[in-house]
Amino acid sequence: MKKVLAAPDTDQRTGLVVVAHADDVVLFCGATVLTLVDSGWKIHVIRVTDDRWDSWGLGEKDTIERNRVEFKSAMSQLGVAEIHELNHATDCLGDTSEVELRNQIVTVIRKVKPYLVMTFDPNSVKYEDNEDHRVVSFATNEACWTAGFDKHPDGRVDQLRTHLPIERWYFGRNVVEVTHSLSVAPFRERLINVISHHKTMLLNMV
């Protein structure tokens, strides 16, 4: 039976959202982020790619810059405390080392020390046609436990202090099993406002 999603009952109110593209946060879990922010949580967001091809009629350089500025503006409007850019080429993560990406995420996890990590559902890959989403889901899921081993990522023990997130929340287009739900109705106007900041990506989508 599905439960209503609610902010965890903890004093460690730091969360990390890991996404592939700038508009993934508001389109997949915007209401969840607002629920956490409204409950006093400090939310960090990792954007893995630079969205260099997510525009219509613009060159790569202008596309990267516009999407960067619009992403920063949208996350500020959403109440996100800090964003972390990994700057991988968009739509190419299938050619990126999952271990390399995992290690980059481990570094952020150890710096931020989140209680909660949210990302794409690694179990719903049969329903996901975006390879970037798939790769991010696998790398993040593994990073959540390798961040707690002192010899990851490169065998050295003199690295950032280890940290294991307590909870993992997953989202996706169609997930294997829906365990929790959250109505977007109370957040509708706020979400529309945040989505409107992604002008370049929305035009490309249309």
N, C-alpha and C positions, 0 to 999 in steps of 0.2 A: 504494500500500500504506500502511495506517495505521501511524503511529509512536506509541510510548508518549509521552505528554506529560511533559515534565520541565522543571524550572526552568532558565532560560537561564544559560549560563556567562558571567557578567559580574560586575564589582565594583559596577555601578550597580544596586543591588537595591531599586529603588522601582517599585511598580506602581500603576496606577489602574484601578478597575472602575467603569464607568458603567452604571447601571440605572435603570429607570423606577420600580420599586416596592420596598418594604422587603424583601419575601421573595424577590426575584429573585436575590439574591446566593447564598443557600444552596441554592435550588432549581435554579439553572442552572449555577453554577460553584463551589459550596462546597468540593468536594474539591480543585479547582485552587487556590483561595485557601489552603487548608490546606497544600497541597504547597509553595507559595511561602513562606508564613509559617514552616513548619518548616525551610525552607532559608535563613532569615535575612532574608527580604524584608520591607520596610515597605510595607504595602498601604493605599491610600486608596480610599474609596468615595464616589462621587457618587450620591445619590438625587435624581432629577429631580422627582418628584411628592410630594405630601403625604399620599397615600392616604386622602383625606377620605371616600371612599365604601366603603372596604374594612372594613366591620363589619356586624354584624347586630343591629338593634334599638337602635342608638346614634345620637345626633345627630352632625353634622359636627364640631363643636368637640371633643367627647369622643373621636371616632374619630381625629382628627388627633393629639391628645395621646397617646392610648394607643399608636397605631402608632409615634409618634416615640420614646416611651420603650422600647417593645419592640424597635424597630430598633436603637437605641443599645445595648441589652443584648445582642442577638444578635450585633452586630458586635464588641463587646468580647469575647464568648465565642469568636468566630471568630479573634480575634487581629488584627483590623483596627486600624491605627494611628490613623486619623482619618477622620471622615465629613464630607461636604460636602453640605448641604441646599440645593436650588434652589427648593423650595416651589411648584412649579407645581401647578395643580389636577389631580387624577388623572382619568384617562379623558377628558381634554379636550386632549391635546397636538396632536390634529389641527387645532385652532384656534390653536395657538401658532406664532409665527414660528420656522421652523427656523433662520434666521440669528441671531435673538436667542438661542435656546438654544445654538447653536454657539458664539457669542461668550462665553457664560457658562462653557462647558466649556473654551474656550481659556484663560480666566483661571485656572482651576484647574490646567490642564496647565502653564502657565508658572510657577505658584507651587510646584507639587509636583515638576515636572521628572521625570516617570516615564520609565523605560526601556521599560516595557511598558504598553499600554492594552488592557483587555478590555471588550467590550460585545456587544450582540446582532449577529448576522450580517446586514449590510445586503444581502447577496445572496440571502437566503432569504425575501424578503418574501412570496412566493406561498404560503409555508407558515405565515405568521404572521398570526393574526386579531386581535391586540391592537395597536391603532393607536399606543398609547403606546410600545410596544417598537419599532415601525417608525420612528417619528420620532426616538427616542433613537439608534437605529442609524445613521441618516443623519447626524444632527447631530454625533455623536461621530466618525464616520469622517472627515467633512470637517474637524472641529476638529483632528484629528491632523496635518493638513498646514497648515491656515491658522495654527496656533500658531507656525509657523516663519517667517511673513512679517511684517516689521516694521510694515506698514501695516494689518494686521488687528488689531482688528475695525472701526475707524472712520476709517482713513486717517491716523491720527497715528503718528509714529515714536517719540514719547517715552512709550512704554508699558512694561509689564513685559517683561523680556528674552525674546526668542524662544526656543522650545524645540521640537524635533521628537522625538517618541517613536521608538524604534528598532523595536520590534515591536508588532504588533496581533494579538490573539487574539479570535476570535469564537465565540459559542455561540448556541444557539437550540433551539426544539422539534424542528424538522427542518431541518438545514442542507443546502445544495446539494451540498456535498462534505465528507465527514468526512476530515480529514487526520491528526488525532491523537486518541487515546483515553486515558482514565484510569479505572481501576477505582475505584469508590467503596467497595468492600468494606473496605479497611484503615481507612477513615474513618467507617464506618457509625455507630458509637456517638456519635462527636463531632458528626456531622451531625444526628443525631436530637436531640441535646441542644440544638444551635443552633436547629433548626427549632421546637422546643417553646417558644422565647421569643416566637414570633410568634402568641400566643394569639388575639388579636383577628382577625387576617387568616385564620388557620386555621379558626376558627369560621365566618367568613363564607364561606369556600371550601366547607366541608362543607354 
